[in-house]
Amino acid sequence: LRETLSAAVERRSHGNNSGAFLSGGLDSSTVAGYMSKITREPVPTYTIGFDAEGYDETEFAKIASDHFGTRSVVKVLGPQDVFEAIPRIAAAYDEPFGNSSAIPTYYCAKRAREDGIQTLLAGDGGDELFAGNERYAKQMRFELYAGLPAAIRQGLERICRIMPAVDTLGVLKKISSFIRKAEIPLPERMESYNFLHQRDIAEIFDPEFLRGIDRDAPLAHLRKYFDKVESASKLNRMLYLDWKRTLADNDLRKVNEMCKLAGVKVAYPMLDDDLVDLSLRIPGKLKLKRGKLRYFYKFALKDFLPERILNKSKHGFGLPFGVWIRTHRELQNFAYTQVSNLKDRGIFKGSFLDRSIQLHRDDHAAYYGELIWILMMLETWLAHHHDPN
């Protein structure tokens, strides 16, 4: 693995005109580390920080930078930076794009271009090759339960039905919720945490809009790819699905377009053909072992990456948008106005849009902030691409 990683990074490094994204996670640290072993000069690495408690991870980027001797460039973003970038980012895509981490990706790439960097190396792909997302471990726990003898499962279900009154700590309620989710097959179960799957869509979308769409199409799309490799293990089928969805439809579109907007090229050593082939030869039980994500990968790189990075929880360039729009008046006004403007599109019910704003104001700012972001970017994109000037 280490030899293949080194060769993949070397093939995509271009001397003094190359740099790397560095979030302080496993993959960006790996890429920056191997670049540092290849080049003679300190590698320029670009990191985004946030002026918001609980979101800033520049500490881990600094650990990686110090460990490998990179030339660290850190830009700390605030709500005004987000406000200024939203129209440009929405306009850059040829379809509505709702991943809020496009903002930090853009500012990283923009700063690199200002420094004369021509190519940035990104770490995207490692989680989908080597089982690094928490949802994989969570889904495998459901699969373990489904593999229990029927008598045990039926006994647990009976207890949850007849003893709710004595469940003062809510333990049975959690078990019952787990059991209900376990009964949903893969890949549909992966979407059980999706906001749209937790609500009646008739309460979200305009009735006329619903009559014109295939409600089952999104899940059918997942099933198409999940079933395409039905001879593989459940874990590898989830990984393959994420190659088609998380990578192809999300992460790579995000990074490609933001680098293009900033004027730099981007390369992905973690998606090198040889590395992909190697990942396919690693047994699933070594990729995810006893609930430990990326077990084989971390074992292979334990003497290369700093221990704190090997053991850190996954995060990386998450945007505190939901927190900021509660306090930054200009950004809040823009976001709420764009959400309200969607009422004229014939897509959503006005009551749903009003409720979304209310939930963000009064409930969980971060969680509902993502919903506000997606709605805001949809309206901003539609206004730019379809409305008359």
KALIN-V17138 format. One record per backbone hydrogen bond with DSSP energy under -0.5 kcal/mol. NH is the residue of the N-H (numbers start at 1). CO is the residue of the C=O. Records with the same first field share a line. If there is no record, write none. Layout:
BEGIN
NH = CO  CO
END
This chain:
BEGIN
5 = 1
6 = 2
7 = 3
8 = 4
9 = 5
10 = 6
11 = 7
12 = 8  9
13 = 9  10
17 = 14
18 = 15
19 = 119
20 = 44
21 = 121
22 = 46
29 = 25
30 = 26
31 = 27
32 = 28
33 = 29
34 = 30
35 = 31
36 = 32
37 = 33
38 = 34
39 = 35
44 = 18
45 = 71
46 = 20
47 = 73
49 = 75
51 = 77
52 = 50
55 = 52
56 = 52
60 = 57
61 = 57
62 = 58
63 = 59
64 = 60
65 = 61
66 = 62
67 = 63
68 = 64
69 = 65
70 = 65
71 = 43
72 = 70
73 = 45
75 = 47
77 = 49  75
81 = 78
82 = 78
83 = 79
84 = 80
85 = 81
86 = 82
89 = 85
90 = 86
91 = 87
92 = 88
93 = 89  90
100 = 98
102 = 99
103 = 100
105 = 101
106 = 102
107 = 103
108 = 104
109 = 105
110 = 106
111 = 107
112 = 108
113 = 109
114 = 110
115 = 111
116 = 113
117 = 112
118 = 17
119 = 17
120 = 265
121 = 19
122 = 267
126 = 123
129 = 125
130 = 126
131 = 127
132 = 127
136 = 133
137 = 133
138 = 134
139 = 135
140 = 136
141 = 137
142 = 138
143 = 139
144 = 140
145 = 141
146 = 142
147 = 143
148 = 145
152 = 149
153 = 149
154 = 150
155 = 151
156 = 152
157 = 153
158 = 154
159 = 155
160 = 156
161 = 157
162 = 158
163 = 159
166 = 163
167 = 164
168 = 166
170 = 167
174 = 170
175 = 171
176 = 172
177 = 173
178 = 174
179 = 175
180 = 176
181 = 177
182 = 178
183 = 179
184 = 181
189 = 185
190 = 187
191 = 188
192 = 189
194 = 191
197 = 194
198 = 194  195
201 = 199
203 = 200
204 = 201
205 = 201
206 = 347
210 = 206
211 = 207
212 = 208  209
213 = 210
215 = 213
217 = 214
220 = 216
221 = 217
222 = 218
223 = 219
224 = 220
225 = 221
226 = 222
227 = 223
228 = 224
229 = 225  226
230 = 227
232 = 229
237 = 233
238 = 234
239 = 235
240 = 236
241 = 237
242 = 238
243 = 239
244 = 240
245 = 241
247 = 242
248 = 243
249 = 245
251 = 246
252 = 247
253 = 247
254 = 250
255 = 251
256 = 252
257 = 253
258 = 254
259 = 255
260 = 256
261 = 257
262 = 258
263 = 259
264 = 259
265 = 118
267 = 120
269 = 267
270 = 122
271 = 268
272 = 269
276 = 272
277 = 273
278 = 274
279 = 275
280 = 276
281 = 277  278
282 = 278  279
283 = 281
286 = 283
287 = 283
288 = 284
289 = 292
290 = 288
292 = 289
293 = 291
294 = 131
295 = 287  292
296 = 286
298 = 294
299 = 295
300 = 296
301 = 297
302 = 299
304 = 301
305 = 301
309 = 306
310 = 306
311 = 307
312 = 309
321 = 319
324 = 320
325 = 321
326 = 323
327 = 324
328 = 324
329 = 327
332 = 328
333 = 329
334 = 330
335 = 331
336 = 332
337 = 333
338 = 334
339 = 335
340 = 336
341 = 337
342 = 338  339
343 = 340
344 = 341
345 = 342
346 = 343
347 = 342
349 = 204
353 = 349
354 = 350
355 = 351
356 = 352
357 = 353
358 = 354
359 = 355
360 = 356
361 = 357
362 = 358
363 = 359
365 = 363
368 = 364
369 = 365
370 = 366  367
371 = 367
372 = 368
373 = 369
374 = 370
375 = 371
376 = 372
377 = 373
378 = 374
379 = 375
380 = 376
381 = 377
382 = 378
383 = 379
384 = 380
385 = 381
386 = 382
387 = 382
END
